[in-house]
Amino acid sequence: MNGTNYGGYPGPGQMFTQEFTEVLLSTDLQAKLPGGILLKQGQGIVKKGTIIGRISTAGADKDKAVAYSSAATNGSEVALCILDNDQDTTLTDMPASAWIAGIFDSAKLTGLDADAKAALKLCYFG
């Protein structure tokens, strides 16, 4: 979001604009992960359309969601879902919702590779 003064004149306060990125190619077929996910803190701003994996190794972060990486060895090397809104994880774990099914624009997704496509069985990519 970009903050600007109210046209340089006194007014109701600061105005904000927000960039909108659509990653769905169609709204006909889509489903969200029931119960959502808990994004692990410390990832900064995780953008809408990021492929998400879940940590499955023992420890304090078990079952928390992080950006998918095929090179990971903690469970997040398996794609689980696609984040549906920007989330700021800089200071704290953040609950979020994510798609497990839909028709998506591949060019607007972050982290999509052949392994992620194979794991996201209910997703179609254009």
Backbone hydrogen bonds, N-H to C=O, Kabsch-Sander energy under -0.5 kcal/mol:
donor,donor_aa,acceptor,acceptor_aa,energy
2,N,17,T,-1.5
3,G,1,M,-0.5
4,T,15,M,-2.3
7,G,5,N,-2.9
9,Y,6,Y,-1.9
15,M,4,T,-2.3
17,T,2,N,-1.3
21,T,19,E,-0.5
23,V,21,T,-0.6
25,L,103,I,-3.3
26,S,103,I,-1.1
30,Q,28,D,-0.5
31,A,101,A,-1.9
33,L,98,A,-3.0
36,G,33,L,-2.2
37,I,96,A,-2.7
39,L,37,I,-0.6
39,L,94,M,-3.2
40,K,65,A,-2.7
42,G,89,T,-3.7
43,Q,40,K,-0.6
46,V,44,G,-0.7
46,V,87,Q,-3.2
47,K,45,I,-0.6
49,G,83,L,-2.8
50,T,47,K,-1.6
51,I,110,T,-2.7
52,I,81,C,-2.9
53,G,66,V,-3.0
54,R,75,G,-0.6
54,R,78,V,-0.6
55,I,64,K,-2.8
56,S,74,N,-3.1
57,T,74,N,-1.3
62,K,59,G,-1.6
63,D,55,I,-3.3
64,K,61,D,-2.2
65,A,38,L,-3.3
66,V,53,G,-2.5
68,Y,51,I,-2.7
69,S,76,S,-1.6
72,A,69,S,-1.7
78,V,75,G,-1.4
79,A,77,E,-0.6
80,L,52,I,-3.6
81,C,52,I,-1.4
82,I,99,W,-2.1
83,L,50,T,-2.4
84,D,97,S,-1.8
87,Q,46,V,-2.4
89,T,44,G,-3.0
89,T,87,Q,-0.8
94,M,39,L,-2.0
96,A,37,I,-2.4
99,W,82,I,-2.8
100,I,31,A,-2.8
101,A,31,A,-1.5
102,G,122,L,-1.3
103,I,26,S,-0.6
103,I,29,L,-0.5
104,F,102,G,-0.6
104,F,124,Y,-3.2
105,D,23,V,-3.0
106,S,104,F,-0.9
108,K,105,D,-2.0
109,L,106,S,-1.5
110,T,49,G,-2.0
111,G,109,L,-0.5
117,K,113,D,-2.5
118,A,114,A,-2.0
119,A,115,D,-1.9
120,L,116,A,-2.3
121,K,119,A,-1.8
123,C,120,L,-1.7
124,Y,102,G,-2.7
126,G,104,F,-3.0
